[in-house]
């Protein structure tokens, strides 16, 4: 099962509304459960590299089936191996804030990536929107590193 285009557009609209309140022009990428782009939007004023960053975050969250931030420990403990893995697939795998899996009823349906703010701002935007729209945010290991 994968996210629909209608649901992807709803997520993007919600992120953009939240980003406007922060005066941050962001880019939002939504991918399906296989990591393929369903929708991508770059707000006016967003920097040119942001679509690639947001897509990498969303892709990471979907194919690794966990928040991209959860990969930080792996990147730090095995940098050589992580560097090799990070280049595999159709997009880079990144260990940073702002990439969250999309889950409903315990089923992974895709990933969302936000780029344009600081790492914590990107992460907070993702979490706020997913919480507001009723997506699951429970990832046991993640909850241990993020209060």
Secondary structure, DSSP 8 states (H G I E B T S, - for coil): ----HHHHHHHHHHHHHHHHHTT---EEEEEETTS-EEEEEE-TT--TTHHHHHHHHHHHHHHHTS-GGGGHHHHHH-HHHHHHHHT-SSS----SSSEEEEEETTEEEEEEEEESS-HHHHHHHHHHHHHHTT-----HHHHHH--
